């Protein structure tokens, strides 16, 4: 899982809408990071959560393989995968907390 921050692009009348969101691509070459027009933010968030889950599973697998003494799995590789999954989880948690705070703020608004 790659976490890259890119400057936002302006989507205006003449600018095309991006088909992929940076940082959400699974790197498998498929359309895991593609966002359909109807999906919007919900689909992008679901894809991001799936990528975080996959990174956590990969880190867990590497950790188990390292503990079993697999010579093809290094400590550095295992630690890097664990850190990537931890950073992805923390980012998803922060987004969730911000969304809950926004929801609470909207619900408390006077009509």
N, C-alpha and C positions, 0 to 999 in steps of 0.2 A: 504494500500500500504506500503510495507516494502522497505526501502532503505538500503541495506547492501552492503558494499564494501568488496570484497574478492580479494586476490592476484591473478594476472593473471596466467593461466596455460599455459605451453608451449605445443603447438600443433605441433608435429613433425611427422616423418614417422611412428613411432610405437605407438604414443599417440592417443587415440580416441578423436574425436571431441565432445565437450559437446553439449547435445541436448537442454539444457536450459540455459538461462542467469540469473545469480543471480540478485535479485532486480527488476526483471520485472514480476515476478509471481504475479498474482492477488490474490492468496491465496484461490481461490474458488475450488482448487483441479482439475481444468480442464487443458486444454492445452493452456491457455492464454499466458504463458511465453515461450512456445515451439517455436523454431525457425526452420523452414524447411530449408533444405540444399539450395534450390534455392532462398529463401528470403533474407538471409544474414542480413546485417546491416539495409537495408530498412524495412524489416519485423520487426526486433527488435525495431527500432525507432517507427514504427507505433503502435506496441503493447504497448510501453512505453507511447506514447501519449494517447492511449485509457485508460490506467491505471490512468494517470494524470486526464483525463476528468472524469472518474468514481469517483475518490477521490474528485474532486471539486463538483460533483453532490451530493455525500454523505454528504459533509460538508454543502452544501446549504440546503439539506433536514433536517439535524440535527439542523441547525440554525433556520429554520422555525418552526420545532417541539418545540424547546426550547422557542421560542417567543410566541407560542400559548399556552404554559403552560403544555406541555405533561410531566407527572410525571416520565415517563420512560427514559427521556433524561436529562442528567445532564449537567451542565455548563462545567465541566472538559472534558467530552466526546466530547462536541461540539467544545471547543477550541482546543483539540488535533486533531480532524479531520480537522479543519481549518488550523492548522499549518502544518499538513502532506500534505494537498493539496497545500499550499503555497510553501513548500520546493520542492515538485515535479514539480510545475510549474516553479520555478526558475531554477531548474536543466535542465528541457527541454528547457528553454529559453537560458541558457548558451550553451547547445549543439547546438541549432540552430544558435546562434551567431558564434560559432567556425566553424560550417560547412559553413556558409556564408563567413567567413573570408578565409577559405581554398579555397573555390570556387573562390573568388576574386583573391587570390594569384596565383592560377593555371591559371586563365584567363589572368593575367598580365605578365605571364612568356614569355620570348623571345623564339622563336622557332629556 
